[in-house]
Amino acid sequence: MLAKQLQKALNSSYPRHF
């Protein structure tokens, strides 16, 4: 799924908050 790709992009852009 794209979830992993999205998480990777989010982690790269924003700090891990979730």
Jmol script that loads the backbone (N, CA, C; Angstrom):
load data "model"
ATOM      1  N   MET A   1       0.832  -1.212   0.000  1.00  0.00           N
ATOM      2  CA  MET A   1       0.000   0.000   0.000  1.00  0.00           C
ATOM      3  C   MET A   1       0.867   1.264   0.000  1.00  0.00           C
ATOM      4  N   LEU A   2       0.253   2.383  -0.255  1.00  0.00           N
ATOM      5  CA  LEU A   2       0.984   3.650  -0.263  1.00  0.00           C
ATOM      6  C   LEU A   2       1.242   4.171   1.143  1.00  0.00           C
ATOM      7  N   ALA A   3       0.623   3.533   2.122  1.00  0.00           N
ATOM      8  CA  ALA A   3       0.778   3.983   3.512  1.00  0.00           C
ATOM      9  C   ALA A   3       2.254   4.072   3.883  1.00  0.00           C
ATOM     10  N   LYS A   4       3.016   3.058   3.531  1.00  0.00           N
ATOM     11  CA  LYS A   4       4.437   3.038   3.882  1.00  0.00           C
ATOM     12  C   LYS A   4       5.168   4.190   3.200  1.00  0.00           C
ATOM     13  N   GLN A   5       4.848   4.394   1.923  1.00  0.00           N
ATOM     14  CA  GLN A   5       5.493   5.484   1.184  1.00  0.00           C
ATOM     15  C   GLN A   5       5.133   6.829   1.804  1.00  0.00           C
ATOM     16  N   LEU A   6       3.868   6.975   2.182  1.00  0.00           N
ATOM     17  CA  LEU A   6       3.406   8.225   2.790  1.00  0.00           C
ATOM     18  C   LEU A   6       4.099   8.450   4.120  1.00  0.00           C
ATOM     19  N   GLN A   7       4.182   7.403   4.909  1.00  0.00           N
ATOM     20  CA  GLN A   7       4.834   7.517   6.221  1.00  0.00           C
ATOM     21  C   GLN A   7       6.285   7.922   6.045  1.00  0.00           C
ATOM     22  N   LYS A   8       6.936   7.329   5.052  1.00  0.00           N
ATOM     23  CA  LYS A   8       8.341   7.645   4.809  1.00  0.00           C
ATOM     24  C   LYS A   8       8.482   9.129   4.438  1.00  0.00           C
ATOM     25  N   ALA A   9       7.618   9.590   3.560  1.00  0.00           N
ATOM     26  CA  ALA A   9       7.659  10.990   3.130  1.00  0.00           C
ATOM     27  C   ALA A   9       7.363  11.913   4.307  1.00  0.00           C
ATOM     28  N   LEU A  10       6.375  11.527   5.096  1.00  0.00           N
ATOM     29  CA  LEU A  10       6.006  12.351   6.252  1.00  0.00           C
ATOM     30  C   LEU A  10       7.146  12.404   7.246  1.00  0.00           C
ATOM     31  N   ASN A  11       7.736  11.251   7.515  1.00  0.00           N
ATOM     32  CA  ASN A  11       8.852  11.199   8.460  1.00  0.00           C
ATOM     33  C   ASN A  11      10.012  12.043   7.957  1.00  0.00           C
ATOM     34  N   SER A  12      10.170  12.086   6.652  1.00  0.00           N
ATOM     35  CA  SER A  12      11.268  12.860   6.081  1.00  0.00           C
ATOM     36  C   SER A  12      10.982  14.357   6.183  1.00  0.00           C
ATOM     37  N   SER A  13       9.704  14.710   6.021  1.00  0.00           N
ATOM     38  CA  SER A  13       9.327  16.122   6.069  1.00  0.00           C
ATOM     39  C   SER A  13       9.082  16.590   7.497  1.00  0.00           C
ATOM     40  N   TYR A  14       8.286  15.824   8.218  1.00  0.00           N
ATOM     41  CA  TYR A  14       7.949  16.195   9.581  1.00  0.00           C
ATOM     42  C   TYR A  14       8.512  15.189  10.584  1.00  0.00           C
ATOM     43  N   PRO A  15       8.671  15.608  11.842  1.00  0.00           N
ATOM     44  CA  PRO A  15       9.158  14.706  12.883  1.00  0.00           C
ATOM     45  C   PRO A  15       8.141  13.618  13.198  1.00  0.00           C
ATOM     46  N   ARG A  16       8.636  12.517  13.720  1.00  0.00           N
ATOM     47  CA  ARG A  16       7.727  11.402  14.029  1.00  0.00           C
ATOM     48  C   ARG A  16       6.881  11.761  15.247  1.00  0.00           C
ATOM     49  N   HIS A  17       5.650  12.140  15.009  1.00  0.00           N
ATOM     50  CA  HIS A  17       4.746  12.487  16.104  1.00  0.00           C
ATOM     51  C   HIS A  17       3.775  11.356  16.384  1.00  0.00           C
ATOM     52  N   PHE A  18       3.546  10.552  15.369  1.00  0.00           N
ATOM     53  CA  PHE A  18       2.561   9.464  15.542  1.00  0.00           C
ATOM     54  C   PHE A  18       3.252   8.194  16.021  1.00  0.00           C
TER      55      PHE A  18
END
end "model"
wireframe off; spacefill off
backbone 0.3
color backbone group
